[in-house]
Amino acid sequence: MRLKILIKLSGAGMSADSSEPFSNQFLETVIAQLKQLVPNYQIGIVIGGGNIMRGKSCSDYNITEIAGHHLGIMATVINGAFLKAKFDSHKLNSTLLSAVSCPSLATHIVSQATIDDAFKNHDIVIFAGGTGNPYFSTDTAVALRATQMQADIILIGKNGVDGVYTADPKKDKHAKFLASLTYAEAIKNDLQIMDITAFTMCKENNLKVIIFNINAEHAIIKALSKQGKYTLIEK
C-alpha cells in the first residue's frame, strides 16, 4: 500500500518571492518531483494564498478583517485552480477540492466522500479554500485535511527556512536549529512554525510533520527520504 503524504505549499512559495504571483520555475521544479513520487505515494496538497491576498493584510487596504479573510480563502482557490492547470499540462492526474463553493474554478466541494473518491482514482488531491471559515489559518486546514485523508506524514515546505529554530534565524544569528521536537515542546516554547490550533490537532491525531526548505534542490524527495536538513515534529 502506498504511503499517504500531505504537502503544504505556501502562497509565498508559489511566487518564489518574485513580483509576480506565480513562479513557473518553482512550479516546474515541484512538478518534476511529484512525477517521481506519484508511483509510490498518494499525495495531497494544501495550497496557501499569500501570493495574492492574506487575511492579515486587510488593514493595508482599509477593508474589514473578515473581508480580508474571505478574500484570502478565495486566493487559495485561485492558486489551486492554477496548480491543477499546471498539472493538466504535464498530464498529472489531479482533483481540486475546495472548502467553499466556486464551481467555475473547483467543480468539487471537499468532503470525506470526494477525498476518498479522488484517492481511489489515484489522483493528486489539491485542497483549496482553507477550512472554509475566516480566522482559521492554512495551517489548521493542513491538520484537518491530513486527518481526513489519514496521512502518514505532513510535509510543510517553508520559503527559505530549512526547519525549526529557537528564534528567527533571519533576525537572530544565535538561533539554534532543532532537528526534532515534540508538539508539547513546540507549544511550550511558542515556536511559531504553525499556529497552536494546528499543533494541537496534529498532536491529538498523532500526525508526524516535517518542516523543510521548499526551495532547496529536490527538497520534497529529500525530506521524504530523510536526507538533507529538516525538522521532525511528532507526539
Buried (B, 14 or more C-beta within 10 A) or exposed (E): EBEBBBBBBBBBBBBBEEEEBBBEEBBEBBBEBBEEBBEEBBBBBBBBBBBBBBBEBBEEEEEEBEEBBBBBBBBBBBBBBBBBEBBEEEEBEBBBBBBBEBEEBBEBBBEEEBBBBBBEEEBBBBBBBBBBBBEBBBBBBBBBBBBBBBBBBBBBBBBBBBBBBEEEBEEEEEBEEBEEBEBEEBBEEEBEBBBBBBBBBBBEBEBBBBBBBBBBEBBBBBBBEEEBBBBBBBE
